[in-house]
Amino acid sequence: MKALVKVSVIAVMLIALTGCGSKAITTPPVSPTPTPSPSVTVTPAVLTCNSSQLSIQLGEEGAAAGSRGVTGMSFKNISSTACTLEGYPIIQMIDASGKSIPTYVAHSNSFSSPSATVKVITVLPGLGGKFDMLYAAQTGYGNAICPTSTSVDFTPPGSSVALVLPWKIQPYGGATIQKLRCGEIRVSPIYAP
């Protein structure tokens, strides 16, 4: 009888392992649930303005107490692409023969926007990054005569090509006539309008 029980148990196990009848039971293959990959958005970098994208625009001129000032000078973006400016323009006076006149530029605050500090300014097409200039007039320097420019070169920060503005200016400088230093100009950092 023990042998019969063993055979019966083995038979039941075989039937359980092979399934009942000839029909095989299949389970559909399980495919892993796709995990969405993180999306990456690529934003094109806004590049530093180069001179070919800009024009130089004269601001509002004024005079008072022996000084001449210009507020709202502008590097206007004439391209179809936004670009950035950061820092101070490079300024060089030019005489009638095309030669450089000694020009001494000091960095200063903006006169129309005193809280303007050096920061990156994005200049959209058709708009401009502004800056201000201030220089001493002849008042207080007696008969001393400083050279007058016929044009002024303005180089945007980050660029090496100047933009020429036909403009006659005659900056004086130095604390007294004895310490006269022609060509001193104070300029602000570029700021957003």
Secondary structure, DSSP 4 states (H G I P E B T S, - for coil): -HHHHHHHHHHHHHHHHH-SSSPPP--PPPPPPPPPPPP----PPPPBP-GGGEEEE--EEEEETTEEEEEEEEEEE-SSS-EEE-S--EEEEE-TTSPEEP-EEEE---SSSTT--S--EEE-TT-EEEEEEEEE-STTSTT------SEEEEE-TT--SPEEEE-----B-SSSSTT--TTEEEEPPPB--
